[in-house]
């Protein structure tokens, strides 16, 4: 603080001009306000009005900035037609976003939907996104029938969410859901479908960059058929950068045979190559995931995710395929890998699991950009597979071992030390051993002490009464 005070007293600092918040770009002003807003669902709907009522200066700024008035949200029982008519006028020629929820139609007639569309249609050419969430089937039909013949040259994002299967009507409508079939949306790049059939959209809009599908009917019982479904999507959408698939309801105990020999599986479903996909997110069974991983070659892929903040568990049975592809690894630009072995540390090691883990070194050798490695329920076969971590993946920053066995802390610390001394490898910033059963953590520590290791004093070992389920060997985040 003393240094800051002296700097403020210098002539060069005093001559600097101060800037008003309104001189910031609109996007930054918007972010500042939204970050300070407690109720997230109220932010977009009330922000422009609140900002325009601060003072005369703010009101003039808000009225002169058309970007303030570009978020139209119909999620109240009475749609605010007059209010958003004013907003559309104030937004001038700027593109706007439209959200239509189910609330306006909970007890009202179809009149509300007609009023909303009557307001929107004259301005539809500058509509940037439309999100229709859980509206009744008749309302959804009316909305998209009105959009069938119009041209939407500015439309980039389309989200359609059907009501939950639990509340869906049993009657099947004969209405063919084909928005923009007679008009067009040439700039449409992002489609999010929740419980909506996807075939029409995949073939109608071939330049998509993002496709998200949430549908229990997307996948069947066969992992091979499900992987083939993903191949079909990728083969049609050659420019796709993000693919998110949510099976929604995962079958439990359905007798589906486990896939273990993925090389034999590949002989029945050869992999396809897709050059632009950067993110793949899958919520499905482990069999589905393994089949998808082994049936695709994605040179640009950077992220494998299950959902936001969670990596996609890749079965250890996929290691022979990943290693077999070297030097032409199927995912050479991958940044993070979550490997799931399915091994119970309290049981003898399955010979099949051991045969898969033998390919760990080869699989990691083809991942030069990998930064995060999460190993779950794998056995390292008496440190045999730990040593490969010392030289593979030169950009590796974090290693997390969860419920793993067959390794010692001494060998893991040797990996940390060797990577730190190597000039061609990045030093590890975070290394952690986690296990919900604290007695296994204590066993590792006791084993290290019996070996005469000085691990506890040499490394930043985060062991306490409140953190008895983990050992943090390195924490330089």
Order of alpha helices (4+ residues) and beta strands (2+ residues): alpha-alpha-alpha-alpha-alpha-beta-alpha-beta-alpha-beta-alpha-beta-beta-alpha-beta-alpha-beta-alpha-beta-beta-alpha-beta-beta-beta-beta-alpha-beta-alpha-alpha-beta-beta-alpha-beta-alpha-alpha-beta
